[in-house]
Amino acid sequence: MNKAKPARIVSLRLMDRLQGSLAKRLGILPEFTLCRNGSLAAWGWSKSWQTRRSERADGTPIPWFTYPAIRFLEGKDLSDAVVYEYGAGNSTLWWARRARIVAACEDNPAWHKHVASHALENVTLVLATDHDAYCKSIRLYNCLMDIVVIDGVHRPGCLAAAPPRLTSRGVIIWDNAERDDARSCEPLMVSAGWRRVDLWGFGAVNTYEWCTTVWYRPGNILGI
């Protein structure tokens, strides 16, 4: 067994050289290096692109936010937070390991079942397949939320329902905030006294940059 290890190491190094040489011939060496050895490699982007799942290289689930947004949130102590998600998924599993309580609404029955099969004890999932039930699902819970994530369907309707269900320190995280539906809601949020931080960058699976926006007010849970 031990004698085979040096040969395996040589084989892997040779494979790296061959792949690098091929990438150079194809004119994609910078992209290859970034995905293999750069910051995208540290996040596990290549694996997420292959599996089409928001996860790190070791398979650990992460939200389908931009990497800058995830890095920002991971720097905060949210152990006492109550989180509500419009749109369940790997983000639900990620929040469950960081927040005290997580509730999420999903509109796809099959995906709802999948997420429920992996959820931790502090997670509650609700299935809502029509517009009104989905947007108003946050009202099913007696407690107010510290964080509301809008990353599913019917996003403007979800935004309308969210503010009354927030604590005084509550924030709203809207993913894909570069899209028209998000932009159309900006004047309403600004006029209501909300401020925002736009966290642009790459993220899992996708080959383009997008924006995850945090809407906040003074005295918020994220300390912005």
N, C-alpha and C positions, 0 to 999 in steps of 0.2 A: 504493500500500500504506500509506504513512505517513498519508495523509489519512483513511484509513478507521479508524485506531486511535481517535481521539477519539470518533467515532460509536459504536464498539463499547463503549468505556468508559461512555458515556452510557447505552447500551442496557442494560448490565449493572447500572448503578446504578438505573435505572428498574425493572428486574426485581426487584432487592433491595427497593425501596420497595413494589412491588406485592405481593411475597411477604410482607413484614412487615405490610402493611395487611391482607392476607387472614388472616394468623395472628392479628392483633389482633381482627378481627371474629369469628373462631372461638374466641377466648378461650384461645389457645395461644401467645401471644407470648413468655412466659418460656421455654417449652420450645423454641420456634423459635430464640430468641436463644442459648440454651445450646448447641444443636446447630450453629448457624451460626457463632457468634463466641466461645463460651465454651470451657471446658476440654474438653468432649466433641469440639468441633471440632478442637482441637489434636491429639487422639488419632485423629481420623478416624472417629469412631463412626458418623456418618451413612452413610459409604461401606460400612463393615462390615455395617451393618444391611441395606443394599441388596444387597450381594453375598453375604451370609450367610457371610462368611469373616473370620477373625481377622487383620486387617491394619490398617496405618495408612492415612492419606489418600493417600499416594503408592504404596500397594500393597505396602509392605514387610511381610513376615509377622511376626506377634507371637504369643505363646502365647495360648490362650483362658483366661487368668487374669484376675483383676480388674486394673484399671489401677494401683491402689496396689501390688499385688504385682509387676507388671512394672517400675514405677518403682523399687521397692526393689531388685530383682535387677539392674537396669541400673546401679545405683550400686556394684556389687561387681566386683572383678577376678576373673573366673572362667576366665582364659586357660589355667590348668593343670588345670582340673577335668575329671573323667570323669563323664559324665551318663548315666543310664539312664531311659528313659521307658516307662511303660505307657500306650500310646495315642500314635500318631504323628500328625503333622500340621504345621501352620505353626509350632508350637512347636519341632519338630525342626529346621526350617530356621533358626529364631531361635537355638536353643542352638548349632547348628553354627558360627555366627559368633562365639560367645563362649567356648566350651569347647574343650578339647584333643581330647577324644574324646566322641562321642555314639552311643549305641546305643538302639534303640527297638523295642518289640514292638507289632504291630498285628494285630487279629483280622479285619479286613475286607479280602479280597483285592484288590478294586478300589482301595480307598483306599491300601493298601500299595503297589500299583503306581504310583499317582499320586505319592505322597511320594517313592518311590525315584527317579522320573524327574527330581526337582528337588533331590535331596540332594547335599551336598558330599562331598568325598573322606574327610572324617573321620567320616562317618556310616555306621553299620551297621544294617540293618533286618532283623527276623525276623518271619515270619508264623506266627501260632499261633491256630488257630480253635477249639480246645477249652479248657475251663476249666483243667485241670491244666497243660497245655503252656504256656498263656498266663502263669499265675502263676509257674511255675518257669522261665520263659524267661531270667530274670536269671542262672540258674546256668550258662547256656551260655558265659559269658564268664569267663576266668581272672582278670581284674583285678577289684579291688574298686571300688565306685562312691563318688564324693563327693556326688553328688546323685541321688536317685531321685524321679521324678515319677510320681504316681499320678493319672491323668486319663483312664482308659479304662474297660474292663469289669472285672468280678470284683475290685472294689477291696479288700474285706477280705482276700481270698486273696493279693493282691499285697502288701498290708501285712505279712502274715505271712511272706512270702518275702524281703522287702527287708532288714530289719536285719542278718542274718548276712552280707549281701553289701556292707555299707557299710564305708568306711574309718573310722578313729577320728574324723575330722573331718566325717563324712558327715551329711547332712540329708535329710529326706523332705518333699516338697511335695505336698500333697493338695488338689486343686482341688474346688470344690463341697462344701466341708467343712461346710456348713450342713445337708446332707442326712442322713437317718437312718443310712445305712450308715457314714458318717464318725463320727457321734456315738456309735454303738454301739462303736466301736473306741477311743474316748478313754480309758476306764478302764484298758485294757490298756497303752496307751502311757504313761500317767501312772505306773502301777505299775512300769513298766520304767525309770523315771527320765527320760523324755522331757519336754521343755517345748515350748510352742507359742506362735507369734505368729499371730493371726488378722488377715488383711488383707482387710477388707470394702470393697466399692465397686462401681461400674459397670465393665463391660468391653465388649469387642467384641460386636457382634451383638445381645445381649440388651437388653431394656428394663427390667430389674430389677437390684437389687444382689445379689451373692452373696459367698461367702467363699473365699479361697485361703489355706490354712493351711500354715505352715512348722513342722515338728517338728524340734527340735534338741537337742543336748547341749552341755555346755561344751567350748570349744576347737574349735568348728565352723568350716567353711569360709566361712560368711557373717559371722563375727565378731559374732554375736548374744550 
